[in-house]
């Protein structure tokens, strides 16, 4: 019998999974880039980022640019580990279907 999937409930939501995928390939990404890439509103992205930050998976940094504050996100070591484990579980399940 196949064991049940062991998904990370914080990362598993589609928006947060997309955010982690973006951040896994860069050192950091600016709020607007993430928002535009995953096509969500500012408020939806803020909620996703807050959940990831509360879990210790990302850090958020605010920097002033042209008189405005810009928010940058980056994966923490714990976030990288959790995302890698989540992707490994997705790959395991996909291999069962093949």
Beta strands, then each sheet from edge to edge (+ up, - down):
strand 1: 29-30
strand 2: 58-65
strand 3: 68-75
sheet 1: 1+ 3- 2+
end
